[in-house]
Amino acid sequence: MKKTGYHEITGTIHCLSGLRVGGSDELLQIGGTDLTCVKHPVTLRPYIPGSSIKGKMRSELEQWRGKFGGKDNNEPCGCKECLVCRVFGPHKQARHDLGPTRIVVRDAACVSGGETELKSENVIDRKTGTAMHPRKIERVVAGSEFSLRIGVQVWDLDAACEYNGKTGGDALIEFVKDGLRFLQQTGIGSGISKGSGEIEFRNLMLNGTPFTLVK
């Protein structure tokens, strides 16, 4: 097995709405924030963990390719045969012939904005119309931007890969680009269905050359 290429996708994650990726709430205070954002332990600046980006991309690609959940299984795909398993690794399968995980997703550091806001949420009693169980959610404000860096490793095992008319390493890149496109359609972090996490990728580059997610 031999590595035959390495490609890097870079760009900016622009927040169109408030964004929350959950942090650690070790210190709970009366009247304080219930759910905080993840922050760098030294600078205390918010960031988006690479694992959050990678996990959401995988989930989106599995949904679009019919690999999502199932009647008795709500875990990521571990079939060891599909392109999802090749790029992201087969879930809970230590023994396989796919080689190393192809995608490398770096933590996305905050490069602009980064201020946080508190968003109040509650549950409404359907009978009385009164608010129940109020809580405060910390979000990074809209307009903040984070750096995006994704590596795509190509091995000689990928020569026969095919996706959307592409082969080999180009097929892997096309697959990752679709993952980014699907991610832009839905969002990142928690509370997406309630208005949070809407993003837009800007200034995307592949190995230093501009590219677009539009097909």
BALUMRO-352175 format. One record per atom (N, C-alpha, C, CB): x, y, z. Coordinates in steps of 0.001 Angstrom, whole numbers, padded with zeros to 6 digits, always signed. Glycine has a CB too. Layout:
BEGIN
XYZ...
//
This chain:
BEGIN
+000847-001191+000000+000000+000000+000000+000887+001248+000000-000960+000002+001231+000574+002183-000865+001407+003378-001024+000534+004629-001149+002324+003238-002261+000936+005684-000437+000221+006948-000577+000642+007606-001881+000494+007887+000634-000328+008025-002678-000028+008587-003995-000370+010073-004110-000776+007820-005054-001024+010636-003090-001360+012057-003177-001943+012601-001890-002330+012289-004299-001872+013908-001753-002485+014597-000615-003003+015938-001114-001464+014784+000573-004280+016189-000894-004907+017427-001346-005464+018173-000128-006037+017136-002392-005466+019500-000208-005968+020289+000917-007024+021281+000447-004818+021030+001615-008153+021242+001137-009240+022190+000905-009195+023218+002034-010643+021464+000839-009143+024489+001685-009123+025555+002684-010215+026568+002370-007737+026244+002731-010559+027364+003351-011574+028389+003141-012026+028964+004468-012769+027820+002375-013174+029608+004444-013729+030263+005626-015151+029780+005856-013696+031801+005475-015465+029482+007116-016838+029155+007510-017472+030440+008037-016878+028000+008598-018409+030985+007303-019084+032227+007685-020427+031902+008323-019277+033157+006458-020657+032400+009521-021902+032131+010250-023004+033078+009784-021685+032271+011776-024034+032523+009171-025185+033319+008753-026168+033509+009900-025886+032659+007566-026105+032645+010893-026917+032772+012098-026030+032461+013298-028164+031822+012053-026570+032603+014498-025812+032216+015680-025468+030740+015611-026600+032526+016963-024302+030382+016137-023832+028998+016044-023429+028506+017424-022643+028878+015055-023848+027287+017737-023435+026683+019003-022927+025268+018812-024586+026684+019987-021662+025059+019180-021103+023720+019324-020820+023565+020812-019791+023503+018431-021459+022576+021445-021463+022468+022897-020103+022328+023538-022277+021331+023290-019941+023030+024667-018712+022951+025434-018933+022203+026733-018169+024339+025714-018031+022397+027686-018106+021731+028978-018752+022665+029993-016701+021289+029454-019753+022158+030678-020438+022952+031699-020109+022395+033085-021978+022956+031459-018824+022470+033425-018370+021914+034694-018840+022753+035880-016853+021805+034705-018962+024055+035681-019370+024939+036764-020766+025470+036473-018363+026104+036943-021748+024972+037200-023123+025407+037014-023478+026393+038115-024098+024200+037014-024029+027543+037731-024373+028572+038689-025854+028915+038556-023497+029824+038485-026481+029247+039673-027883+029662+039635-027996+030950+038829-028452+029858+041075-028857+030940+037826-029007+032112+036971-027959+032199+035875-028954+033348+037801-027053+031225+035820-025995+031246+034806-026449+030616+033505-024761+030529+035316-025494+030443+032596-025781+029851+031291-025866+028340+031418-024705+030246+030259-026907+027743+030852-027103+026304+030963-026221+025534+029986-028561+025958+030727-026119+026006+028756-025368+025305+027714-024408+026290+027057-026328+024669+026654-023124+026060+027221-022112+026982+026709-021478+026465+025429-021039+027219+027755-020752+027353+024739-020008+026989+023533-018644+026418+023911-019842+028212+022601-018099+025574+023055-016743+025075+023269-015763+026204+022974-016448+023826+022374-014751+026348+023843-013782+027440+023705-012366+026916+023904-014082+028569+024717-011396+027614+023309-009989+027273+023499-009649+027479+024974-009058+028140+022572-008960+026524+025616-008720+026630+027054-007798+027778+027463-008143+025353+027546-006985+028296+026534-006054+029379+026852-006614+030735+026423-004701+029132+026174-007005+030835+025151-007485+032121+024635-008947+032380+024964-007291+032180+023140-009683+031308+025297-011124+031383+025573-011928+031839+024369-011381+032320+026729-011322+031724+023189-012032+032035+021946-012794+030798+021488-011045+032519+020837-014015+030951+020983-014745+029791+020476-014067+029211+019234-016194+030173+020155-014253+027934+019022-013764+027279+017812-014702+026132+017470-012300+026767+017994-014568+025597+016274-015384+024455+015866-014472+023238+015785-016104+024720+014492-014663+022243+016642-013811+021052+016592-013900+020354+015244-014196+020080+017701-012760+019849+014775-012754+019113+013522-013686+017912+013572-011349+018664+013187-013811+017306+014754-014686+016141+014892-016143+016506+014635-014540+015530+016284-016537+017732+014997-017919+018168+014762-018188+018347+013269-018204+019484+015512-017227+018936+012561-017374+019122+011116-017386+017778+010406-016243+020007+010562-016424+016928+010766-016316+015614+010132-017556+014765+010390-015073+014886+010634-018022+014753+011644-019184+013939+011981-020442+014392+011264-019414+013964+013463-020639+015713+011150-021832+016210+010454-021742+015943+008953-022015+017715+010710-020537+016078+008376-020368+015756+006954-020697+014291+006690-018930+016066+006495-020193+013417+007552-020458+011990+007378-021956+011700+007458-019703+011172+008436-022615+012289+008461-024044+012077+008629-024817+012518+007389-024546+012827+009856-024468+013687+006845-025162+014192+005652-024953+013268+004457-024676+015605+005309-023713+012822+004243-023421+011943+003110-024120+010597+003263-021911+011737+002971-024191+010094+004485-024894+008830+004710-026383+008976+004414-024686+008350+006153-026956+010116+004782-028380+010335+004501-028644+010363+003003-028861+011644+005142-027801+011077+002273-028002+011209+000827-027731+009907+000076-027108+012304+000280-026939+009018+000650-026611+007761-000015-027357+006569+000575-025126+007516+000064-028370+006862+001405-029203+005797+001946-028496+004911+002949-029716+004961+000843-027498+005467+003629-026733+004696+004606-027043+005133+006028-025243+004833+004338-028089+005917+006203-028334+006549+007488-029263+005717+008351-028911+007931+007291-028777+005312+009519-029603+004622+010499-030232+003348+009966-030674+005535+010984-031466+003164+010243-032172+001949+009890-033079+001540+011029-031192+000824+009547-033880+000524+010823-034850+000113+011833-034177-000299+013142-035694-001033+011306-033062-001011+013046-032416-001529+014250-031026-000937+014474-032317-003034+014170-030653+000066+013702-029300+000601+013826-029287+002086+013538-028342-000127+012887-028896+002870+014533-028837+004313+014353-027400+004808+014457-029720+005019+015387-026443+003947+014125-025033+004296+014189-024487+004535+012786-024235+003193+014897-023308+005161+012672-022690+005373+011356-022445+004058+010630-021374+006130+011504-022292+004146+009325-022126+002957+008490-020800+002249+008779-022204+003338+007009-020851+000933+008820-019642+000130+009005-019595-001029+008038-019559-000387+010426-020156-000829+006832-020247-001924+005868-018897-002322+005269-021187-001541+004761-017907-001414+005359-016545-001664+004842-016497-001755+003314-015993-002956+005440-017572-001292+002647-017603-001398+001191-017882-000064+000494-018645-002403+000782-018638+000816+001136-019077+002041+000464-018020+003139+000544-020385+002536+001075-018265+004225-000185-017335+005344-000229-017303+006091+001108-017714+006302-001361-018415+006071+001832-018429+006694+003157-017416+006009+004062-019842+006629+003783-017415+004690+004064-016470+003933+004892-015032+004146+004429-016812+002439+004862-014827+004277+003145-013475+004484+002626-012940+005860+003052-013464+004355+001082-013766+006875+002932-013310+008239+003219-013252+008521+004722-014230+009250+002541-014284+008111+005463-014384+008447+006883-013969+007309+007811-015789+008857+007202-013813+006114+007264-013492+004954+008080-014745+004176+008444-012756+005379+009339-014696+002834+008400-015864+002024+008763-016084+002050+010273-015691+000568+008274-017285+002388+010690-017591+002569+012107-017446+001267+012888-018999+003117+012273-016634+001308+013940-016433+000177+014858-015934-001082+014164-017720-000134+015573-015236-000924+013056-014673-002080+012344-013155-001948+012349-015225-002176+010870-012512-002635+013273-011058-002533+013401-010325-003259+012270-010614-003096+014743-010933-004282+011736-010294-005072+010681-011008-004847+009346-010297-006578+011047-010273-004311+008396-010824-004082+007060-009673-003888+006083-011781-002848+007045-010001-003833+004797-008985-003706+003745-009021-002339+003069-009176-004796+002701-009610-001351+003716-009761-000038+003096-008542+000851+003292-010976+000650+003648-007680+000513+004228-006537+001381+004499-006912+002508+005446-005985+001955+003201-006034+003506+005597-006282+004609+006531-007473+005471+006118-005044+005477+006644-008045+006157+007106-009098+007138+006830-008564+008184+005857-009598+007814+008146-009355+008527+004844-008856+009431+003805-008958+010910+004185-009613+009194+002524-009930+011254+005032-010177+012662+005311-009534+013072+006643-011691+012944+005336-008918+014252+006638-008308+014818+007841-008922+016203+008039-006721+014891+007723-009694+016365+009103-010403+017629+009341-009781+018336+010544-011929+017382+009577-009233+019521+010321-008593+020289+011391-009631+021072+012191-007537+021247+010810-009298+021386+013443-010143+022292+014217-010224+023637+013504-009595+022467+015663-011411+024236+013506-011629+025516+012823-011512+026658+013834-013023+025543+012122-010386+027370+013777-010154+028485+014696-010970+029700+014271-008654+028842+014753-011366+030506+015249-012112+031741+014975-011147+032791+014428-012832+032266+016265-011468+033348+013269-010595+034349+012643-011246+035729+012590-010218+033907+011235-012538+035788+012889-013239+037070+012866-014478+036962+013740-013619+037483+011410-014793+038033+014454-015954+037997+015341-015644+037144+016559-017197+037455+014602-016514+036196+016837-016285+035292+017958-016977+035703+019241-014835+035178+018210-017655+036855+019237-018413+037236+020420-019571+036254+020606-018935+038700+020299-020040+036140+021837-021134+035219+022099-022369+035966+022588-020710+034168+023124-023500+035312+022430-024773+035858+022871-025532+034776+023631-025607+036384+021666-026489+035170+024423-027340+034233+025132-028713+034188+024472-027460+034618+026619-029129+032995+024131-030436+032787+023501-031312+032020+024490-030305+032010+022131-032435+032591+024841-033339+031953+025797-034262+030978+025087-034162+033007+026553-034430+029804+025677-035330+028792+025142-036200+028269+026266-034545+027639+024469-037381+027788+025906-038248+027174+026905-039225+026231+026220-039007+028249+027718-039951+025503+027019-041004+024601+026540-042347+025224+026895-040863+023159+027164-043276+025233+025937-044589+025830+026162-045605+024744+026540-045060+026600+024900-046284+024953+027653-047372+024056+028044-048515+024247+027049-047849+024335+029523-048879+023214+026339-049874+023329+025272-051266+023660+025813-049930+022036+024473-051533+023309+027054-052867+023555+027608-053003+024973+028159-053174+022543+028707-051962+025438+028864-052058+026749+029513-051364+027858+028736-051475+026675+030894-050460+027477+027825-049726+028475+027058-048602+029130+027829-050659+029521+026579-048290+028607+029008-047214+029184+029818-045881+028523+029525-047537+029056+031301-044805+029285+029791-043454+028782+029538-043009+027859+030669-042459+029952+029379-042343+026774+030290-041834+025815+031264-040358+025531+030979-042663+024500+031232-039607+025207+032001-038214+024778+031878-037375+025766+031044-038155+023384+031247-037348+027042+031387-036519+027995+030626-035036+027701+030804-036819+029440+031063-034265+027982+029760-032818+027801+029832-032147+028793+028899-032417+026346+029469-030864+029041+029150-030090+029975+028342-029033+029227+027546-029436+031048+029227-029008+029488+026249-028065+028844+025333-027037+029872+024871-028808+028218+024111-025754+029527+024965-024709+030426+024477-024408+030104+023016-023422+030307+025344-024405+031132+022174-024107+030958+020756-023056+031972+020316-025388+031103+019906-022267+031592+019334-021376+032539+018670-022242+033393+017752-020226+031804+017868-022031+034692+017745-022927+035594+017013-022800+035417+015504-022637+037044+017388-023876+035720+014802-023874+035704+013339-022823+036678+012815-025275+036064+012781-022201+036318+011705-021150+037148+011119-019758+036703+011511-021343+038575+011521-019647+035864+012535-018339+035334+012928-017821+034392+011841-018427+034594+014297-016495+034264+011767-015894+033409+010750-014827+032507+011363-015291+034258+009625-014731+031297+010802-013783+030293+011262-012996+029751+010071-014514+029146+012006-011758+029377+010320-010918+028830+009253-011306+027383+008968-009423+028922+009634-011260+027003+007696-011565+025635+007279-010329+025016+006651-012757+025605+006288-009923+023841+007140-008805+023095+006551-009142+021610+006564-007471+023367+007323-009224+021035+005389-009522+019615+005256-008493+018978+004328-010966+019393+004719-007867+017910+004796-006936+017168+003968-007595+015925+003404-005695+016794+004762-007238+015571+002174-007747+014355+001538-006546+013509+001116-008670+014691+000304-006367+012367+001773-005261+011466+001447-005679+010500+000348-004800+010688+002698-004784+010266-000581-005057+009338-001679-004020+008220-001639-005036+010073-003065-004496+006977-001730-003628+005809-001717-003807+005025-003017-003929+004914-000488-002871+004149-003289-002971+003360-004520-004225+002483-004526-001725+002486-004690-004784+002225-003334-006024+001447-003241-007214+002180-003853-006323+001115-001787-007070+003487-004072-008187+004306-004547-008264+004410-006065-008085+005681-003965-007371+003763-006763-007313+003911-008220-008623+003530-008909-006189+003064-008776-009325+002556-008354-010560+002074-008987-011809+002775-008473-010700+000591-008769-011657+003749-007583-012817+004464-007039-013512+005271-008125-012392+005389-005888-014837+005307-008079-015613+006104-009024-016703+006861-008273-016231+005206-010131-016889+008129-008645-017962+008931-008050-018263+010120-008957-017573+009415-006620-019525+010222-009355-019986+011340-010191-019108+011562-011426-020027+012616-009365-018718+010479-012067-017932+010584-013284-016445+010786-013053-018447+011695-014101-016026+010850-011789-014619+011013-011457-014040+009676-011009-014435+012084-010359-012719+009539-011121-012064+008315-010689-010864+008641-009799-011624+007481-011905-010430+007637-009034-009235+007781-008214-009356+008888-007177-008048+008043-009089-008268+009651-007028-008251+010745-006074-009279+011815-006380-006895+011356-006033-009567+012039-007668-010579+013041-008042-011955+012641-007530-010621+013224-009570-012220+011330-007477-013498+010849-006957-013617+011141-005466-013653+009342-007218-012528+010958-004730-012543+011239-003297-012793+012724-003044-011217+010803-002648-012116+013583-003810-012287+015031-003649-013718+015437-003970-011303+015800-004551-014272+014877-005028-015653+015186-005408-016624+014771-004301-016020+014481-006732-016334+013643-003679-017182+013142-002592-017133+014086-001386-016741+011720-002174-015942+014548-001027-015785+015487+000090-016453+016817-000240-014288+015705+000415-016345+017279-001474-016998+018520-001884-018514+018412-001732-016634+018863-003336-019071+017252-002058-020506+017050-001866-020860+017115-000387-020949+015702-002461-019981+016566+000461-020212+016640+001895-020272+018075+002378-019132+015892+002639-019396+018926+001868-019409+020343+002224-020677+021023+001712-018167+021046+001660-021090+020668+000522-022302+021253-000066-023533+020894+000770-022486+020767-001525-023620+019627+001190-024748+019198+002019-024698+019884+003384-024743+017661+002189-023486+020066+003917-023324+020731+005208-023814+022174+005139-021854+020690+005654-023556+022823+004023-023994+024203+003827-025517+024278+003722-023342+024800+002566-026141+023231+003226-027598+023202+003111-028280+023138+004471-028030+022021+002267-027667+022438+005424-028305+022236+006723-027670+023095+007808-028231+020772+007118-026389+022887+008107-025725+023682+009129-024825+022862+010024-026737+024386+009961-024256+023525+011027-023324+022908+011968-023790+023183+013390-021880+023436+011751-023538+022221+014270-023818+022421+015681-025243+022063+016057-023546+023839+016055-025629+022470+017262-026952+022123+017770-027964+023235+017489-026883+021840+019272-029233+022859+017574-030300+023833+017393-030528+024260+015960-030016+025023+018200-030103+023449+014991-030266+023821+013579-031739+023995+013216-029627+022761+012671-032582+023111+013728-034007+023198+013397-034684+024383+014066-034712+021920+013798-033966+025039+015004-034534+026193+015724-033823+027500+015364-034450+025962+017238-033137+027503+014227-032557+028755+013745-031057+028901+013890-033185+029856+014439-030402+028022+014618-028957+028135+014807-028185+027364+013734-028569+027627+016194-026895+027688+013607-025975+026869+012831-025957+027053+011324-026264+025503+013098-026678+028041+010791-026658+028240+009334-025316+028847+008928-027841+029159+008875-024657+028230+007956-023319+028660+007549-023211+028809+006047-022275+027678+008043-022120+029444+005632-021789+029570+004221-020274+029449+004091-022312+030928+003624-019821+028618+003170-018389+028490+002920-017958+029575+001932-018040+027069+002374-016888+030262+002275-016385+031329+001431-014899+031126+001117-016608+032684+002104-014474+031669-000016-013065+031648-000432-012488+030234-000424-012234+032546+000482-013254+029269-000950-012791+027893-000978-011659+027716-001993-013951+026952-001305-010647+026970-001555-009486+026700-002408-009163+025215-002338-008253+027559-001977-008772+024649-003460-008277+023279-003517-006829+023326-003976-009147+022390-004470-005930+023025-003067-004492+023101-003361-004100+024487-003883-004100+022022-004390-004731+025517-003299-004390+026889-003667-005138+027440-004867-002949+026972-003934-006024+026634-005468-006793+027066-006633-008250+027214-006257-006638+026073-007799-008901+028341-006575-010311+028542-006209-011217+027489-006845-010772+029942-006630-012238+027086-006090-013253+026188-006642-014582+026504-005983-012868+024690-006431-015645+025983-006546-016984+026246-006037-017699+024943-005737-017791+027079-007036-018680+025011-004838-019477+023826-004510-020675+023674-005430-019946+023891-003068-020962+024687-006228-022106+024640-007143-021824+023667-008266-022420+026037-007712-022786+022781-008532-022600+021802-009613-023021+022412-010943-023409+020507-009334
//
